[in-house]
Amino acid sequence: MNDVRRLDDRERQIGFVLAAIAVVGFIALDQRAPVRLAIGLAMAAAVAAGTARRSRVLVAVASFVTTFGPWSYLVIAGAPYAVYALWLLSGATRADRKKDNSSDRRRTRDRSVGS
């Protein structure tokens, strides 16, 4: 039973853009370090694969891991991935709250004076 909301089109577009930026960034920064390059490309592939599957949890985890990837010497480069991961998780929470509030709404009579 899958209760987590899937990625919508806007979230997918952002995921693919971030995966492409990660590929370009890892190739540009780690050309002389093949192990770091392989790790970085695997992280970018995980973001892209999760985005293609519309898997919110996989994309959030892969994006968060990419935040701390082999570019730890360039911390600011990983910041958008942490923001994206937290945004995805907050969107899932927001959708759950909205669903909970709308499904079990009780109808009560207005007991104010004059009605």
VMD Tcl script that builds the backbone (N, CA, C; Angstrom):
set m [mol new atoms 345]
animate dup $m
set s [atomselect $m all]
$s set {name element resname resid chain x y z} {
  {N N MET 1 A 0.842 -1.172 0.000}
  {CA C MET 1 A 0.000 0.000 0.000}
  {C C MET 1 A 0.886 1.234 0.000}
  {N N ASN 2 A 0.766 2.057 -1.016}
  {CA C ASN 2 A 1.618 3.225 -1.178}
  {C C ASN 2 A 0.817 4.475 -0.872}
  {N N ASP 3 A 1.091 5.093 0.294}
  {CA C ASP 3 A 0.357 6.281 0.705}
  {C C ASP 3 A 1.076 7.574 0.358}
  {N N VAL 4 A 2.279 7.500 -0.158}
  {CA C VAL 4 A 3.040 8.696 -0.471}
  {C C VAL 4 A 2.625 9.199 -1.856}
  {N N ARG 5 A 2.356 10.483 -1.921}
  {CA C ARG 5 A 1.949 11.108 -3.175}
  {C C ARG 5 A 3.096 11.056 -4.179}
  {N N ARG 6 A 2.779 10.802 -5.442}
  {CA C ARG 6 A 3.785 10.726 -6.504}
  {C C ARG 6 A 4.217 12.133 -6.910}
  {N N LEU 7 A 5.335 12.243 -7.618}
  {CA C LEU 7 A 5.807 13.544 -8.095}
  {C C LEU 7 A 4.854 14.096 -9.145}
  {N N ASP 8 A 4.576 15.391 -9.072}
  {CA C ASP 8 A 3.778 16.014 -10.123}
  {C C ASP 8 A 4.722 16.484 -11.244}
  {N N ASP 9 A 4.163 17.061 -12.290}
  {CA C ASP 9 A 4.973 17.427 -13.460}
  {C C ASP 9 A 6.032 18.475 -13.137}
  {N N ARG 10 A 5.701 19.469 -12.325}
  {CA C ARG 10 A 6.672 20.508 -11.973}
  {C C ARG 10 A 7.828 19.914 -11.167}
  {N N GLU 11 A 7.512 19.048 -10.216}
  {CA C GLU 11 A 8.554 18.408 -9.410}
  {C C GLU 11 A 9.441 17.521 -10.272}
  {N N ARG 12 A 8.854 16.863 -11.258}
  {CA C ARG 12 A 9.644 16.031 -12.177}
  {C C ARG 12 A 10.590 16.884 -13.008}
  {N N GLN 13 A 10.104 18.009 -13.518}
  {CA C GLN 13 A 10.958 18.881 -14.317}
  {C C GLN 13 A 12.155 19.362 -13.503}
  {N N ILE 14 A 11.897 19.780 -12.275}
  {CA C ILE 14 A 12.983 20.239 -11.410}
  {C C ILE 14 A 13.955 19.092 -11.133}
  {N N GLY 15 A 13.438 17.894 -10.909}
  {CA C GLY 15 A 14.302 16.732 -10.658}
  {C C GLY 15 A 15.211 16.433 -11.840}
  {N N PHE 16 A 14.659 16.459 -13.052}
  {CA C PHE 16 A 15.488 16.203 -14.234}
  {C C PHE 16 A 16.534 17.300 -14.440}
  {N N VAL 17 A 16.151 18.551 -14.186}
  {CA C VAL 17 A 17.113 19.655 -14.323}
  {C C VAL 17 A 18.237 19.497 -13.306}
  {N N LEU 18 A 17.893 19.189 -12.064}
  {CA C LEU 18 A 18.931 19.008 -11.045}
  {C C LEU 18 A 19.828 17.809 -11.347}
  {N N ALA 19 A 19.264 16.742 -11.884}
  {CA C ALA 19 A 20.089 15.588 -12.262}
  {C C ALA 19 A 21.057 15.965 -13.385}
  {N N ALA 20 A 20.582 16.722 -14.363}
  {CA C ALA 20 A 21.451 17.157 -15.466}
  {C C ALA 20 A 22.544 18.096 -14.964}
  {N N ILE 21 A 22.191 19.008 -14.061}
  {CA C ILE 21 A 23.189 19.918 -13.490}
  {C C ILE 21 A 24.239 19.128 -12.710}
  {N N ALA 22 A 23.799 18.092 -11.989}
  {CA C ALA 22 A 24.749 17.263 -11.241}
  {C C ALA 22 A 25.714 16.552 -12.182}
  {N N VAL 23 A 25.200 16.020 -13.282}
  {CA C VAL 23 A 26.081 15.342 -14.251}
  {C C VAL 23 A 27.123 16.317 -14.779}
  {N N VAL 24 A 26.678 17.488 -15.220}
  {CA C VAL 24 A 27.609 18.488 -15.762}
  {C C VAL 24 A 28.592 18.938 -14.686}
  {N N GLY 25 A 28.078 19.167 -13.478}
  {CA C GLY 25 A 28.951 19.607 -12.392}
  {C C GLY 25 A 29.992 18.576 -12.013}
  {N N PHE 26 A 29.582 17.322 -11.908}
  {CA C PHE 26 A 30.541 16.276 -11.553}
  {C C PHE 26 A 31.585 16.081 -12.648}
  {N N ILE 27 A 31.176 16.145 -13.895}
  {CA C ILE 27 A 32.142 15.995 -14.989}
  {C C ILE 27 A 33.111 17.169 -15.001}
  {N N ALA 28 A 32.604 18.385 -14.778}
  {CA C ALA 28 A 33.464 19.566 -14.792}
  {C C ALA 28 A 34.425 19.599 -13.608}
  {N N LEU 29 A 33.969 19.156 -12.445}
  {CA C LEU 29 A 34.783 19.270 -11.232}
  {C C LEU 29 A 35.686 18.071 -10.970}
  {N N ASP 30 A 35.302 16.892 -11.442}
  {CA C ASP 30 A 36.009 15.676 -11.049}
  {C C ASP 30 A 36.561 14.879 -12.228}
  {N N GLN 31 A 37.005 15.560 -13.261}
  {CA C GLN 31 A 37.536 14.847 -14.422}
  {C C GLN 31 A 38.794 14.054 -14.098}
  {N N ARG 32 A 39.585 14.565 -13.182}
  {CA C ARG 32 A 40.860 13.897 -12.875}
  {C C ARG 32 A 40.749 12.906 -11.720}
  {N N ALA 33 A 39.576 12.769 -11.163}
  {CA C ALA 33 A 39.375 11.837 -10.052}
  {C C ALA 33 A 38.277 10.854 -10.461}
  {N N PRO 34 A 38.649 9.749 -11.086}
  {CA C PRO 34 A 37.632 8.851 -11.633}
  {C C PRO 34 A 36.705 8.226 -10.585}
  {N N VAL 35 A 37.194 8.001 -9.382}
  {CA C VAL 35 A 36.339 7.408 -8.354}
  {C C VAL 35 A 35.262 8.408 -7.931}
  {N N ARG 36 A 35.668 9.649 -7.678}
  {CA C ARG 36 A 34.683 10.678 -7.314}
  {C C ARG 36 A 33.718 10.933 -8.457}
  {N N LEU 37 A 34.212 10.900 -9.678}
  {CA C LEU 37 A 33.346 11.078 -10.840}
  {C C LEU 37 A 32.305 9.962 -10.911}
  {N N ALA 38 A 32.721 8.731 -10.692}
  {CA C ALA 38 A 31.788 7.598 -10.726}
  {C C ALA 38 A 30.743 7.712 -9.623}
  {N N ILE 39 A 31.163 8.117 -8.432}
  {CA C ILE 39 A 30.219 8.294 -7.324}
  {C C ILE 39 A 29.221 9.398 -7.656}
  {N N GLY 40 A 29.711 10.495 -8.164}
  {CA C GLY 40 A 28.843 11.614 -8.510}
  {C C GLY 40 A 27.852 11.258 -9.609}
  {N N LEU 41 A 28.321 10.553 -10.625}
  {CA C LEU 41 A 27.415 10.155 -11.703}
  {C C LEU 41 A 26.374 9.146 -11.215}
  {N N ALA 42 A 26.754 8.280 -10.277}
  {CA C ALA 42 A 25.780 7.344 -9.703}
  {C C ALA 42 A 24.710 8.101 -8.911}
  {N N MET 43 A 25.128 9.134 -8.197}
  {CA C MET 43 A 24.156 9.950 -7.456}
  {C C MET 43 A 23.201 10.663 -8.411}
  {N N ALA 44 A 23.746 11.242 -9.472}
  {CA C ALA 44 A 22.901 11.916 -10.459}
  {C C ALA 44 A 21.955 10.927 -11.130}
  {N N ALA 45 A 22.441 9.721 -11.396}
  {CA C ALA 45 A 21.590 8.691 -12.001}
  {C C ALA 45 A 20.469 8.279 -11.054}
  {N N ALA 46 A 20.743 8.241 -9.750}
  {CA C ALA 46 A 19.703 7.899 -8.779}
  {C C ALA 46 A 18.614 8.971 -8.742}
  {N N VAL 47 A 19.027 10.231 -8.824}
  {CA C VAL 47 A 18.035 11.316 -8.868}
  {C C VAL 47 A 17.194 11.196 -10.136}
  {N N ALA 48 A 17.850 10.969 -11.270}
  {CA C ALA 48 A 17.132 10.854 -12.545}
  {C C ALA 48 A 16.208 9.628 -12.565}
  {N N ALA 49 A 16.674 8.506 -12.047}
  {CA C ALA 49 A 15.858 7.284 -12.045}
  {C C ALA 49 A 14.631 7.446 -11.148}
  {N N GLY 50 A 14.818 8.023 -9.986}
  {CA C GLY 50 A 13.682 8.259 -9.104}
  {C C GLY 50 A 12.694 9.243 -9.695}
  {N N THR 51 A 13.226 10.249 -10.377}
  {CA C THR 51 A 12.358 11.227 -11.029}
  {C C THR 51 A 11.561 10.577 -12.153}
  {N N ALA 52 A 12.205 9.719 -12.923}
  {CA C ALA 52 A 11.510 9.032 -14.018}
  {C C ALA 52 A 10.398 8.127 -13.480}
  {N N ARG 53 A 10.622 7.529 -12.319}
  {CA C ARG 53 A 9.614 6.646 -11.707}
  {C C ARG 53 A 8.567 7.411 -10.906}
  {N N ARG 54 A 8.756 8.725 -10.760}
  {CA C ARG 54 A 7.876 9.596 -9.951}
  {C C ARG 54 A 7.869 9.190 -8.481}
  {N N SER 55 A 8.968 8.633 -8.018}
  {CA C SER 55 A 9.070 8.166 -6.639}
  {C C SER 55 A 9.573 9.294 -5.741}
  {N N ARG 56 A 8.663 9.867 -4.965}
  {CA C ARG 56 A 8.988 11.008 -4.106}
  {C C ARG 56 A 10.074 10.660 -3.089}
  {N N VAL 57 A 9.960 9.500 -2.448}
  {CA C VAL 57 A 10.918 9.127 -1.406}
  {C C VAL 57 A 12.300 8.867 -2.007}
  {N N LEU 58 A 12.368 8.140 -3.122}
  {CA C LEU 58 A 13.655 7.858 -3.756}
  {C C LEU 58 A 14.339 9.142 -4.204}
  {N N VAL 59 A 13.586 10.052 -4.806}
  {CA C VAL 59 A 14.177 11.319 -5.265}
  {C C VAL 59 A 14.641 12.151 -4.082}
  {N N ALA 60 A 13.852 12.191 -3.015}
  {CA C ALA 60 A 14.242 12.966 -1.836}
  {C C ALA 60 A 15.521 12.417 -1.207}
  {N N VAL 61 A 15.602 11.102 -1.077}
  {CA C VAL 61 A 16.799 10.492 -0.482}
  {C C VAL 61 A 18.008 10.684 -1.395}
  {N N ALA 62 A 17.841 10.444 -2.698}
  {CA C ALA 62 A 18.956 10.601 -3.635}
  {C C ALA 62 A 19.417 12.059 -3.694}
  {N N SER 63 A 18.489 12.994 -3.654}
  {CA C SER 63 A 18.862 14.411 -3.668}
  {C C SER 63 A 19.597 14.791 -2.394}
  {N N PHE 64 A 19.118 14.275 -1.268}
  {CA C PHE 64 A 19.776 14.593 -0.008}
  {C C PHE 64 A 21.188 14.009 0.034}
  {N N VAL 65 A 21.359 12.794 -0.483}
  {CA C VAL 65 A 22.697 12.187 -0.540}
  {C C VAL 65 A 23.594 12.983 -1.487}
  {N N THR 66 A 23.030 13.465 -2.590}
  {CA C THR 66 A 23.800 14.261 -3.546}
  {C C THR 66 A 24.297 15.552 -2.901}
  {N N THR 67 A 23.563 16.053 -1.920}
  {CA C THR 67 A 23.992 17.256 -1.195}
  {C C THR 67 A 25.389 17.067 -0.603}
  {N N PHE 68 A 25.655 15.883 -0.089}
  {CA C PHE 68 A 26.926 15.611 0.572}
  {C C PHE 68 A 27.854 14.775 -0.304}
  {N N GLY 69 A 27.657 14.842 -1.593}
  {CA C GLY 69 A 28.433 14.041 -2.537}
  {C C GLY 69 A 29.896 14.399 -2.575}
  {N N PRO 70 A 30.569 13.969 -3.605}
  {CA C PRO 70 A 32.007 14.182 -3.689}
  {C C PRO 70 A 32.404 15.638 -3.840}
  {N N TRP 71 A 31.451 16.543 -3.911}
  {CA C TRP 71 A 31.820 17.955 -3.999}
  {C C TRP 71 A 31.761 18.622 -2.635}
  {N N SER 72 A 32.135 17.891 -1.597}
  {CA C SER 72 A 32.103 18.440 -0.243}
  {C C SER 72 A 33.026 19.653 -0.106}
  {N N TYR 73 A 34.007 19.777 -0.982}
  {CA C TYR 73 A 34.882 20.945 -0.951}
  {C C TYR 73 A 34.183 22.170 -1.530}
  {N N LEU 74 A 33.048 21.996 -2.167}
  {CA C LEU 74 A 32.268 23.079 -2.733}
  {C C LEU 74 A 30.838 22.948 -2.199}
  {N N VAL 75 A 30.670 23.291 -0.919}
  {CA C VAL 75 A 29.435 23.024 -0.200}
  {C C VAL 75 A 28.222 23.688 -0.847}
  {N N ILE 76 A 28.381 24.873 -1.350}
  {CA C ILE 76 A 27.244 25.607 -1.911}
  {C C ILE 76 A 26.637 24.875 -3.110}
  {N N ALA 77 A 27.407 24.059 -3.802}
  {CA C ALA 77 A 26.886 23.321 -4.957}
  {C C ALA 77 A 25.863 22.279 -4.543}
  {N N GLY 78 A 25.944 21.793 -3.326}
  {CA C GLY 78 A 25.001 20.785 -2.864}
  {C C GLY 78 A 23.740 21.357 -2.237}
  {N N ALA 79 A 23.727 22.635 -1.963}
  {CA C ALA 79 A 22.584 23.251 -1.290}
  {C C ALA 79 A 21.261 23.094 -2.043}
  {N N PRO 80 A 21.207 23.286 -3.361}
  {CA C PRO 80 A 19.913 23.125 -4.047}
  {C C PRO 80 A 19.323 21.715 -3.907}
  {N N TYR 81 A 20.166 20.724 -3.769}
  {CA C TYR 81 A 19.690 19.349 -3.631}
  {C C TYR 81 A 19.061 19.123 -2.256}
  {N N ALA 82 A 19.631 19.734 -1.224}
  {CA C ALA 82 A 19.036 19.638 0.118}
  {C C ALA 82 A 17.699 20.369 0.151}
  {N N VAL 83 A 17.641 21.543 -0.463}
  {CA C VAL 83 A 16.392 22.306 -0.504}
  {C C VAL 83 A 15.320 21.522 -1.259}
  {N N TYR 84 A 15.692 20.921 -2.388}
  {CA C TYR 84 A 14.739 20.137 -3.185}
  {C C TYR 84 A 14.232 18.930 -2.399}
  {N N ALA 85 A 15.123 18.239 -1.710}
  {CA C ALA 85 A 14.717 17.073 -0.920}
  {C C ALA 85 A 13.736 17.472 0.177}
  {N N LEU 86 A 14.036 18.548 0.881}
  {CA C LEU 86 A 13.142 18.996 1.950}
  {C C LEU 86 A 11.817 19.496 1.380}
  {N N TRP 87 A 11.854 20.137 0.214}
  {CA C TRP 87 A 10.632 20.614 -0.431}
  {C C TRP 87 A 9.736 19.435 -0.820}
  {N N LEU 88 A 10.361 18.378 -1.355}
  {CA C LEU 88 A 9.576 17.194 -1.721}
  {C C LEU 88 A 8.918 16.569 -0.500}
  {N N LEU 89 A 9.679 16.456 0.579}
  {CA C LEU 89 A 9.126 15.844 1.785}
  {C C LEU 89 A 8.054 16.720 2.424}
  {N N SER 90 A 8.228 18.036 2.379}
  {CA C SER 90 A 7.199 18.920 2.932}
  {C C SER 90 A 5.946 18.880 2.070}
  {N N GLY 91 A 6.088 18.688 0.765}
  {CA C GLY 91 A 4.929 18.564 -0.119}
  {C C GLY 91 A 4.143 17.317 0.176}
  {N N ALA 92 A 4.818 16.241 0.491}
  {CA C ALA 92 A 4.127 14.999 0.840}
  {C C ALA 92 A 3.380 15.173 2.159}
  {N N THR 93 A 3.989 15.852 3.107}
  {CA C THR 93 A 3.354 16.080 4.396}
  {C C THR 93 A 2.149 16.998 4.246}
  {N N ARG 94 A 2.306 18.044 3.436}
  {CA C ARG 94 A 1.217 18.988 3.205}
  {C C ARG 94 A 0.024 18.286 2.563}
  {N N ALA 95 A 0.285 17.414 1.602}
  {CA C ALA 95 A -0.794 16.676 0.932}
  {C C ALA 95 A -1.483 15.731 1.909}
  {N N ASP 96 A -0.707 15.102 2.795}
  {CA C ASP 96 A -1.305 14.210 3.791}
  {C C ASP 96 A -2.215 14.978 4.737}
  {N N ARG 97 A -1.764 16.156 5.183}
  {CA C ARG 97 A -2.588 16.958 6.080}
  {C C ARG 97 A -3.862 17.412 5.391}
  {N N LYS 98 A -3.743 17.816 4.150}
  {CA C LYS 98 A -4.910 18.272 3.401}
  {C C LYS 98 A -5.914 17.129 3.232}
  {N N LYS 99 A -5.393 15.938 2.932}
  {CA C LYS 99 A -6.263 14.773 2.778}
  {C C LYS 99 A -6.954 14.430 4.102}
  {N N ASP 100 A -6.216 14.486 5.201}
  {CA C ASP 100 A -6.791 14.176 6.507}
  {C C ASP 100 A -7.868 15.183 6.898}
  {N N ASN 101 A -7.651 16.448 6.616}
  {CA C ASN 101 A -8.618 17.470 6.997}
  {C C ASN 101 A -9.886 17.403 6.164}
  {N N SER 102 A -9.784 17.013 4.922}
  {CA C SER 102 A -10.966 17.019 4.072}
  {C C SER 102 A -11.781 15.733 4.182}
  {N N SER 103 A -11.179 14.628 4.563}
  {CA C SER 103 A -11.908 13.354 4.551}
  {C C SER 103 A -12.765 13.124 5.785}
  {N N ASP 104 A -12.301 13.562 6.933}
  {CA C ASP 104 A -13.029 13.276 8.172}
  {C C ASP 104 A -13.705 14.523 8.742}
  {N N ARG 105 A -14.062 15.430 7.891}
  {CA C ARG 105 A -14.659 16.670 8.363}
  {C C ARG 105 A -16.069 16.377 8.903}
  {N N ARG 106 A -16.284 16.794 10.088}
  {CA C ARG 106 A -17.596 16.589 10.695}
  {C C ARG 106 A -18.478 17.803 10.420}
  {N N ARG 107 A -19.716 17.514 10.155}
  {CA C ARG 107 A -20.662 18.609 9.948}
  {C C ARG 107 A -21.353 18.899 11.285}
  {N N THR 108 A -21.223 20.099 11.725}
  {CA C THR 108 A -21.849 20.493 12.974}
  {C C THR 108 A -22.859 21.607 12.686}
  {N N ARG 109 A -23.824 21.671 13.532}
  {CA C ARG 109 A -24.806 22.734 13.383}
  {C C ARG 109 A -24.223 24.017 13.908}
  {N N ASP 110 A -24.667 25.103 13.310}
  {CA C ASP 110 A -24.258 26.419 13.788}
  {C C ASP 110 A -25.100 26.758 14.999}
  {N N ARG 111 A -24.479 26.848 16.129}
  {CA C ARG 111 A -25.219 27.079 17.365}
  {C C ARG 111 A -25.096 28.515 17.838}
  {N N SER 112 A -24.751 29.391 16.947}
  {CA C SER 112 A -24.631 30.795 17.344}
  {C C SER 112 A -26.028 31.403 17.504}
  {N N VAL 113 A -26.084 32.442 18.252}
  {CA C VAL 113 A -27.355 33.097 18.537}
  {C C VAL 113 A -27.875 33.759 17.276}
  {N N GLY 114 A -29.130 33.605 17.014}
  {CA C GLY 114 A -29.764 34.264 15.897}
  {C C GLY 114 A -29.758 33.458 14.611}
  {N N SER 115 A -29.385 32.194 14.653}
  {CA C SER 115 A -29.399 31.431 13.415}
  {C C SER 115 A -30.464 30.384 13.413}
}
mol reanalyze $m
mol bondsrecalc $m
mol representation Tube
mol addrep $m
